[in-house]
Amino acid sequence: MDPTALVEAIVEEVACPICMTFLREPMSIDCGHSFCHSCLSGLWEVPGETQNWGYTCPLCRAPVQPRNLRPNWQLANVVEKVRLLRLHPGMGLKGDLCECHGEELKMFCKEDVLIMCEACSRSPEHEAHSVVPMEDVAWEDGSWPLQSSLALEHLKKEQEKAWKLEIGERKQTATWKIQVETRKQSIVWEFEKYQRLLEKKQPSRRQLEADVAAALASLQREEEETMQKLELNRSELIQQSRVLWRMIAELKERLQRPVRWMLQDIQEVLNRSKSWSLQQPEPISLELKTDCRVLGLREILKTYAADVHLDPDTAYSRLIVSEDRKCVHYGDTNQKLPDNPERFYRYNIVLGSQCISSGRHYWEVEVGDRSEWGLGVCKENVDRKEVVYLSPHYGFWVIRLRKGNEYRAGTDEYPLLSLPVPPRRVGIFVDYEAHDISFYNVTDNGSHIFTFPRFPFPGRLLPYFSPCYSIGTNNTAPLAICSLNGED
């Protein structure tokens, strides 16, 4: 093999896959690949994000543990020897001499941004050009360093976009997996509930099992299709990130060269760097199409209809409770009400007067087109004067709507709920002995919204209502407890 080609082949073996230059303080990771210590540090230090999602090898994407980083001293010695070998003046590496005339490259054409030998500079194509000796190149004017720095800054910004987008894709993937698992659990629980509520009037178990299997199969197909799209997006972003790393490394390495080698083909490199633009991934909807619905379940739930009334003594001072204690809305001013122990002091909450300590109970609430509301149950002895956290850990089993389209169960510990059809009426079902609190979208023919994870209730429960604030014209209608006697 030609000595020059042999040296260049060896150089490729001791180059960092991230910066594409000689390895500096090479470090080996779990999968066996080696990188510059500084490159790995910069790659994995993504502020506030990377630590939440783990670390992967930049080359093969295998999971790695940063604490297992170890110096590769033997490779470091090889790199140093190759560096000396490549820079030895007697090697006559490619690029030292003109390929056409075999003369030293020491002239520079400003128009073509090209380094050439003296013979090339006298050729007809450069006759009218401004060709000067390399030592006379006006480097001090800062033109080429400035352009290179601007191109480098552009690439770094595109790289930052790529990393943020990739992190976003990882988050979307995690969110999607949670949504699918939650829906899968809901399907199983709802069919189990249907069977439990029917008791001796159970239909064919074989038919129920077939319905569950069909719903789960549909969910699996949907999961696989969306996961495939998410993985494709992430793969394309990783590929773009690799290209960016190489381009950034090339510019950095070029800026460290002597002037004569820095200017070689510089215009082509700058044009390519400045024109590079990150391709945005295709937007992917995380809305589940496979709903959780058991035909006929609502009719069964209605047999456990509870006659729920609001308790005015618990209402926050700006909440107006109707005379029949079936409706509540947010008022314009604070009312002068006694500060009795039962009343909520900080939040727009009112409770029902019926305690739940056993049995099955179902009621429905008209929420209309309100942009914010909260519904559910809470412990009888929750703190009504201090800060409230809407979580089962603090005695609240609540679903809520915020900003017109953000449905969430409990606090931020639970993911956003995917509801294709906005509910104008919500059903709440409590099976005390089964530790079951479930919510249904009556507007969507009783499709399941959410069931809280089951664990024994700590004492008696009370219905919970919050109309929130009157924001604009779409949040003024009252929350209204519906009558279930003889209606649909």
Beta strands, then each sheet from edge to edge (+ up, - down):
strand 1: 26-28
strand 2: 34-36
strand 3: 55-56
strand 4: 63-64
strand 5: 70-71
strand 6: 107-109
strand 7: 114-116
strand 8: 131-133
strand 9: 319-321
strand 10: 327-330
strand 11: 350-351
strand 12: 360-366
strand 13: 373-379
strand 14: 396-402
strand 15: 406-409
strand 16: 425-431
strand 17: 436-441
strand 18: 447-451
strand 19: 461-466
strand 20: 479-481
sheet 1: 2+ 1- 5+
sheet 2: 3+ 4-
sheet 3: 7+ 6- 8+
sheet 4: 9+ 10- 20+ 12- 16+ 17- 18+
sheet 5: 11+ 19- 13+ 14- 15+
end
